[in-house]
Amino acid sequence: MPGTLIARRFLPHARDAVRTDVRIAYGDRVEEIGSAGNQPADADTLVLPPFCNAHDHGRGLKTLAYGVSDTAVEAWVPGTYTLPPIDPYLIAAASFARMARAGIGSVVHCHLGRDPAGLVREAAAVRRAADDVGIRVAFVMPLRDRFRLAYGAEEMLFDYLAPADAEAVRSHWLRPIAPIAVQLAAAQEVAATCEGPLFEVQLGPTGVERCSDAMLRAVAALSHRSGRRMHMHFLESKYQRQWVDKEYPGGVVEHLRGLGMLSPRLTIGHGTWLRPQECAILAAHGVTVSINTSSNLRLKSGVAPVAEIRRAGMKFALGLDALALDDDDDMAREMRLARLLHQGHGFDEAVSGEEFLVAATDAGAKVASPDPGAGRIAAGGPADFLELDFGAMSADLIDGLYEPLDVVRSRASARFVRRLVVAGRTVVEGGKALGIDEPAIGRALHAELEGHAPALRALRPVLARYQAAIGRYFLDGCHLAAGGDAAQ
C-alpha cells in the first residue's frame, strides 16, 4: 500500500550527512524523496536504513532456556544439539520478531543442521515465519561431511569418557551424515520451493574443519554455475586456528582459493583469528566478513582483528550470532560494543565510528539481500526504513551542542525503535511486531519446551561430562594428533 513518511531527520546512507524535514513517498519501493515543505513530522525522529544481522542462527529459544550456558565454543556447540524437536515456525517467528523490534530489517539466517529431508521441511516453516513477521531473510543451508564431535582425531574423545557416557554420546551426538550430492540437492530443492523477493537461499558450508575438500569444491562449483551466494563459519576459535595451521601448512586461505571458494559471493562468519596476509587475500577476492563481537566474547573465542581487516580493504558487516550481550538481539548496542572495542587507543583511530554504522546497515544488507539497492534509502530502491525516536534519545541535550550521529552511536538501542518498514510494509510500530501475536508464540514455545523438560534434565549430567571431556581433549592437543578424516 502506498505510503508517505515525514522524517524530521533523515540519513539515506551511513556515510551521508543527516538531512532535515524530508518527505518520502513509497510503495514497495521508494518513489520520491524531497522536502517536507510545510508538512511537519509527527515526532522528532531519525529515519535511516534498517540494521542487518549478517550472521545468526535464529534461536527463538535462547540456549540458556534449554540448559546450555556460555562456555568455549567447542563445548558449547554440542550443548546446542540438545535442543528438542520444537515447531520450527515458532522458533523462527519468535527470533525474527525480536530482531524486528530491535530495528533489524534483514538477517543472514544460518539454519541449524538437520538431515536433508528435515531441512527441506524446516525451510518452509522459516519462510512462512519470515513472511508473517515481514523481514528479509537469507536462509543459509548448513552443509558438512566430517567431524561430528571434535575436529582432529575425534575418536580419541571417547578415551576421556566412561563407557556409559561414551555410548550416550555415540547415540545422541554421533549422527549420520548424508552424501554431498544429497545435501546439495536439498539446497537446490529449498531454493526452488522457498525463494521469493524477501527470501534468498545461500549455500552454507559449516566451516573448513567440518567440510572436506570434496564438499568445498562441490559447493564452490555450484556457486560458480548458479551465482548462488555462500556463507561459511571461519576461524572462530584458537583451536580452529591451530588445526588449520597443522592441516594446511601452505595456508588455509590459499587452500580455499585453490578450491575455488574465494569470490564476492562468499561471506565468512567470525574471522576472529584472521592474519593480516589472509585479510589481504580475502579482500582481493571481494570476500566479506561478518564480525560477531558479543558471541566471540561470550564463547571465549577472542576479539576479531577489525583494524587489520580494514587496513586490508576487506568489507565487514556485523552479526549477532544469536548471542547478543544481553540475549536481546539489540543490534544498536552490538554496534556500540564493537566500536568501543575496535576504535583504537589514545589518538590512534583504528576504525571510525562511521565504519561500524556502515557495517550494521549497508555492508550487512549487501550480503543478506540480493537487491542492489539494499542498505540505502534512495528513489527506486527498496522501501526499507528504520525510524528511531530521536527526541527520546536526546531529551537532555541542547540543540547546537551535539551531532545527531554521535547520539545514535552513543545511545541508540532497541527501546528507541519507533517504526520499521520493510518493502513498504510496516513491520514494527509502537514496540510491537505487527505480523504475529508475539506473546502467544512465546507462550506456545514455553509450553512445548516444558514438555521436553524431563528428558533435558536427565541429559544434563551426561552433557556436563561430555563438555568436560571436550575441554580435556583440546587442552591435551588431541585436535592436532594424527588421525581423523581430514584428508577426505
N, C-alpha and C positions, 0 to 999 in steps of 0.2 A: 504494500500500500504506500503511495507517495507520502512523503513527509517533509517537514521543514524544521530545522534546528537553528536556534539563535544562540550563538556562543559569545559570551562576554569576553572570553579569552580563547584563542584558537592556536593550536600548534599542529600544522599539517604534517610535519615530519620532525623526527627527533633532532635533526641538525638545523632546523629553521628557527627564525625568530618568532616569538609569540605575537600574534596579531590580536586586535581587539574589535569587538562588535561585528561579528561575521555571521552571515546568513548562509546556511547550507540547505539546498533543495535536493532531495534524493528519492529514488525508488529502491531497487535492489543495488543500484549503483549511484554514484554521486552525479547529479545532473548539473548543478551550478553552485559555485562558491562566490559570494560577493558581499558587499557591505550590508549591514543590517539596517542602515539608514535610521529611521525613527522608530524601528521596532525594538523595544527593549528586551533584553534577556529576562527570563522569569527568576533568575538567581545568578549569583556570581560564580560561574562555572568555568572550568577549563576543559576544552574538548581536544582530544589528541587521539592518535591511533591506539587501538586496544593493545594490551600486553599479549605476548605469546609465551607459552610454556613449551620450550623447544626440546624438552626431554622429560617424559613422565611415564608412569605405569598405571594410571587410572585407578588408584586404590581408594575406592569409595569407602571401604573399611580400612582404616589405617592399621598397620601391623600390630600396634600395641593392643588393638581391640581383640585380636585373637592370640595374644600372649607372647608376642615377639618383640623383645626390647632391642634398642640400638646396641650394636657391637661391631667388631671388624666385619667388613663386607663378606669375607669368605665364610664366616659363620652365620651371618645374618641371612644371607640368601637361602640356605636350607630351611631356616625358620619360616620364610615366606611360603614355602611349599606345603606348610601345614594348613594353609587357607582351605577351609572345607568347601564343598560344592554348593555355592550360593548363586542365586539368579544373577547372571552376568549383566542383565539390563539394570537391575537395582544398583549394582556396584558402579557401573559406568555412569548412570544418571546422577547418583549422589556425587561422584567425583566431578563430573562436568558442571553440575550446578554450583558446587563450591568454588570451582575455578571462575565461573562466570561472575559470581558475586564479588570476586576479587578483581574483576576487570580484565580477565583473560578471555580473549575472543577466538584464540586458536591454540591448538595443542598438538604436539607430536606424541601420540599415544603408543608406547611400546607395550604391546599386549603380552600378558604372561603366557608362558609356554604351555601348550596342550598338545594332544595328538592332533594330526591334521584334520580329521573329521570334527573334532571338538572345536578347533579354531574356526572352521567354516561356520559352525552354528553360533559361536560366540561373537564373531564379527558382525553377524546380522543383528544381534542384540545390541552391540555397541553402536552400530549405525542408527538403530532406532532411538537409542538414548541421545545420541548427538543431534538427531533431528528434533527430538522433543525439547531438549534444552536450547538448541539453536546455535551452538558454536561450531567453528571449523575444526575438523579432526583429520590428522594424518595418521592412519592406522598402520602401525609397523608390525608386519608378520614375523614372529620370532622363528629363527632358523638356527639349528645347531645339530651337530652329529658326533660330538665326543665330550668326554669329561663331564660326567653327570654328578660326581661327588666333589672332586677337587682336581685341579689341573696338575699334571705330572703323573707320577706312579701311584695313581689313586687307590689301587688295591692295597697299598701299604697302610691306608687309613684304618683298615679292619684290624691291624695289629694293635691299635690303641683302644679297641672296644672289646668288652666281654662278649662271649659267643651269643648270648641272648640279644644284646644290643646290636651286634653285627647283623643278626638275622632280621631284626626290626628295621635297620637302616636299608638292608637289601630290599625288603618288601615294600617299604614306604617311599624311599628316595631313589632307588636304582631302577628308574623307569625305562622301558624300551624306547628306542629312537627310530623313527620312520626313515626309510631311504631318502636320499637327497631329492630324487625325482618326484617322489610322493609329496614331500614338503613344498617344493616349488609349484607343483600342480595345484596344491591347495591355495597357495598365494595367488595364483592366477584365477582360480575359481572365486576367491573372495573379491578380487578386483572386478571380475565380470559381473558379480551379483550385487556388490555393495557400493561401488564408486558412484559419486554424484558431484554436483557443484561444490558442496561443502565437505566432501568426504573423499580423501585420497588414500590409496593403499601404497605403502612403501615396503621394500624388502629389508628384513631386519636380522642379518647375521649377528648372533648374540655377542660375539667377541672373538678375537683371534684365538684365544685359548679354548673356546668352545666350538670352533669350526675348523674342520680340516681344510687343507689346500683345495681338495676336490670341491668341497662346499663353496668356498670363497670364489673359486674360479667359475663355478656354475652361476653363482649369484651375479658376479661381475658381467658375465656373458649375457645373462638375461636382462640386466640393467642396460647394457650397451644396445642390445637389439630393440628393446621396448621403450627406452627412455625413462623407465621407472626408477624412482629415486631410492637410495639406500640409507639406512641409519644403523650404526653399529656402536656398541659399547667398546671403549678402547682405553687401555692403560689407566684403569680406575684406581688400582691399589699398588703398593710397593711390591707385593708378591707377584702380581701380573708383570710388573716391570722386570723383576728378577727372572721370571720364567721366560719371557720373550727374549731377554738378552742371552739366555742359555740356548734357547731353541733356534733363534735366528741370529747367529753371530755376524752376519752381514748387515743386520739392521732390520727391524720389523717393518718399518715404513717402506724401506726399499723392497722388502719381500711383498708387501701389499701392492706396490707399484708393478712388480713383475707379474702379479696375478691379475692385473687389470682393474683393481679396486679403486684407484685414485682418480677422481674426476669431480667436477662441480655437482654431480648427482649424489655425492656422499657427504653425510654429516656424521661426525663421531661424537658420542656422548662421553663426557668426563674429560679425558685427556689430562688427567691430574698429574701424570708422570712423564709428560712430553718433554723432550730435549730441544734446545734451540734449532739444531740442524733438522730435526724431524718436523718442527713447525715450518721451517723454510720450504721443505719438500711439499708438505701438505698445502701450504699457501700457493705454491707454484701450480698446483693442480686444482685450485679453486675449492678445496675442501673446507667446510665449516665445522667448528667445534662448539658443542653446547656445554657450557660451564654449569656445574651443579654444586654450588657453594655449600648450602646447608647440608645436603646429602653427604658430601665428602667430609664435612666436619662431624656429622652425627655417626657416620660409619667408619671413622678413624682412617680415612683414605688419604688425607693430605689436603693441600691447597694448590689449585691449578696455577700454572705459570702464565698468568694472563699478560703480564708485561712482555714476556718473551713471545707470546702468541701475537701480540700487536706489533712488536718490533719486526716480526717476520712478515707482517702484512696479511696475516690469516684472519678470516672473519670469525667472530664468535657471537653466540647467542646465549641466552640464559634458560636453564631448565630447573624445575623443582624436584624432579625425580620422585614425586610423591612423598618427599621428606623435607618439607619446609621447616624452618627452625621451630615453629610452634604448631606443626601439623595442621596449618590452616590454609595452605596454598596461597599465601599472600605474596604475589609477585612484586609489588612495590617494595615491601620490606626485604625481599630477597635481593632486589636490585640495589637497595641501600647497603645491605650487608656486603655484597660483592664489591661495591665501590669502596667501602671503607677498608676492606682487606687489601685491595689492589691499587689504591690511589698513589702509593709511594710514601716515602718518609721525608719529613722536613720540606725543603723547597724543590725536591725532585718529584715531578709529576710523572708517575709511571703510566697510568691510564686515566684519562679525563672522565669527569662525571658524564659528559655528553656521550662518551662511548658506551656507557652502561645503559643509558636510555635508548640508544640505537640498538643495543643487544636485546633489550627487553621488548622492543617493538618491531622495528624494521628487519633486523637480521633474523630474528626468530620467525617472523611472518613469512620470510622468504623460504625457509626450509619446511614450514608447516602447511603452506598453501601454494598450489601451482599458479594462482592468479598473479600475473605480472605486476599488478598494482598493489599487491599486499604490502602492508607496512607503512603506507602513507595515505593521506586524505587528499584526493585530487579529483577534479572533474573527469568523469569517465571511469574512475577507479571504483573499487568495491565500497559500498556504503557501510563501512565498519567504523564505529566511533566509540570512544570511551569518554564519558562525561564525569569529571571529578568535581566535588563540592569545594571549590577553591575558597569560597568565603569562610567555610568552617575551618579549613586548614590554616587560614591566615588571619583569623579573627583578632588576634592580639598584636598584629603588625600594623605599621603606619605606612600609608602609600608613599612611594618615592624612596623608601629605605630598604627595599628588597628587590631581588629579581624573581619573577614568577617560577622559573625552573629550579631555583635554589629551594623554594618552598616545596616543590614536588619531590626533589631529591632527598630533602631532609625530613619530610613529614607525611608524604603520601602513604596510604595503607588501604586495605580493603574497606574499612569503615567509611571512607570518603567517596566510594563509588556511588554515583547518583543514578547513572544510566549506562547500559551497554547496548549498542546496536550492532548487529552482525547481518550483512547482506540486506540492510534496510529493515530488518525485524528487531523490535525492541525485545531484548532477551532478559535484561535485568532492569528493574526500576524500583526505587524505594527500598533497596536492600533485599529484594525478593527475585528469585528466578521465576519468570512468568510461565514457562512452558510445562512445568511439572509441579506436583504437590510435594515439595521437598521434605517437609516434616513427615508426611505419610510414608515416603520412601525410606526415610531414616528409621521409622518405627518397623517397617517391614524387614529391613536389613537386620536390625537388632533382634527381631523375633526369629529370623532364620538362624542367626548366629547362636542364639540361646539353645536352639535345638541340637546344635553340634557341640555345646559346651562340655558334656561328659567325656566325649571322645578326645577333645582338645586337652582337657585336664589330665586324662590318662596318658597322653603322649608327651606331656611337658617334661617329665623326668628323663625320658629317652632322648628328647631333643637337647636337653641341657648336657647330657653326657656326650652326645654326638658333637655338639658345638665345642665342648672342651677337647674332644679328640681332634677336631679340625685344627684347633689352636696349636696343639702339640705337633700335629703333622707339619704345619708350616714353620713353626719355631725350630723344629728339628731339620728343616731343609728338605723334606721329602718331595716337595714340588720340583726340586732340582735334581732328584735322583733319576737314573736311567730307568726307562720303562714307560708304561702308558701307551697311548695310541697317537702320539703327537705327529707321527710321520704319515698319517692317513692322507 
